Amino acid sequence: MLGLAAALAFIWAVYVFLWFVGNAQSSGLVPGLLGLWTMGNLVAFILYAVFWEFLLVGIPIAIVAVVGWQWWKRLPEEERRGGQFGGRKRSAGGGGVSLLLFIAFCLKVFIDGKWNVPIATFTLDYVVGSLITILVWGLIIFGIPIAIGLTWWINHEMKKS
């Protein structure tokens, strides 16, 4: 039953996304040709897609989950034992670094004044140079505090011994 509900939710999410893509092009939110998209178009497209998926898929799923949980809690103990779910499963790492790199790239494009320039005009040198700049700044921003903390910790541990 839970598998069927997940499959239906997935199908609904795909349908909502396809509906949004069609409307995004026809409403003028984004150009029809990918070569004419700007970073502004890309970010607006992502934010609006997340909004509509949350509104039309996420909220209904949350409501159904709360109703299902309330129903589950009211079942007699004997019936609840029969439907025990498996233990917690852990997945391999997430995509947090990719998201941070994307946000940093958006900031770099904005700072460079290329926010409303079609992405198709970006050269490989610009993209690679931007990514290297982002990585260097990331190392500076995160590396210096990590180095200070690590030095402090090593010094602290040496004094203990």
N, C-alpha and C positions, 0 to 999 in steps of 0.2 A: 504494500500500500504506500509506504514511504517512497519507494523507488518510482512508482507511478506518479506521485505528486511531484517529485524532483524532475522527472522527465517532462511533465506538463509545464512546470515553471520554467524549465530551460527553453522549451519550444515557445512559450509566451515571451520570454526575454528576447529571443532571436526575432520573433515577429515584431515586437516593439522597436527593436533596433532597425530593422528593415523599413518600418513605417517612418521612423525618424530620419533615416538617410534620404528617403524619397522626398520628405517634406523639407529637409534642410536644403536640398538642391533647388526645389521648386519655389521655395520662399526667398531664396537669395542669401541665406545664411552663409553658404559656401559656394564657390564657383563649381560649375559642372566638370571642368577639366582639372585634374589633380595638379598639373603643372602651373596653374594659376593660383593655387592656395598660398596663403601667407601664414606666418606663425600666428597672427591674430585669428585667422580663419580656423586653424588647427586647434588652438586653445579654446575658442568659442564652441567649436564642434564637440570637443571632448566634454566640456562643462555642461553643455545642453544635453548631450547624450546621457551623461551620468544623471542629470536632473530627471529626465523623462523615464529612464530605467528605474530610478529610485521611486518616482511617483507612481508609475503604472505597474511595476513588478515588485520592488522592495517593500513598499508599504502594505500591499495586499498579502504578501507572503508573511510579513511580520504579524499582521492581524490574524491570519490563519494559524500561525505558530502559537500565538497567545491563546487563542480559542482552543487549539488542540492541547496545549499544556494544561489549561484549566480543566478540560475534559479528562485528561490523563490523571490529574491529581484527585478527581472525584471518583475514580474507579476503585472498587474494593481491592484490598491488598493482594488477594489470590489472583485476580485478573491481571494486575500490574506485573506480578512476577513472571507470568507467562510471556510477556512481551519485552523482556530485558534486552537492551541493545548492547553491542560489543563494547569493549573498552575503548579508551581514547587512542586515536591513531594520530601520529605526527607525520607531517609531510616534510620533504626536504625544503631548504631555504626559500625565502620569498623574493619578491622583486623590488624591495625597497631601494636598493642602490640605483636601479634603472629609473625609478621615479625621480629620485634626487638628481640624477644626471639630466633627465628631461627638463625638470624645473630649472636647473642651472643653465641649460642650453637656451631655454626660453628667456631667462634674464639676460644672458650674453647677447642674444639677438636683439632684444629690446634696447640694451645699452648701446649696441653698435648702430642703432637707428635703422635696422633692417626688418622691423616688425611687420610692416605692410608691403614688403618686397616679396614677390613670388618665390617660393622655396626652390623652384626649378632653376632660378638664376644663381643659387648658392654654388660656389665652386667647391671641389673636393678639398683644396687647400684651406678654404675658409672653415669648413666643417671640422676637418682634422685639427687645424690650429685652434679652433674654439674648444674642442674636446680636451686638447692638451692644456690649454689655459685653465679650463675648469678643473682638471685633475690637479694641476699645480696649486691653484688657489685652495682646493679641497685639502691637499696635503698641508698647506700652510695653516689653514683655519683649524683643522683637526689634529694635524701632526704636532704642532707646537704644544698645545695643552697635553697631549698624550705623552710627549717626551718629558715635559715638566713633571707630570704625575708619575711616570715610570722612574725618573731620576729620584724623586722624593721617596718613592716606595723602596727602591734599591738602597738608598741612603738609610732609610728607617730600618730596613731589615739588617743592614750591616751593623748598625749600632746595637741591635738586639743581641747579636751573636757574641 
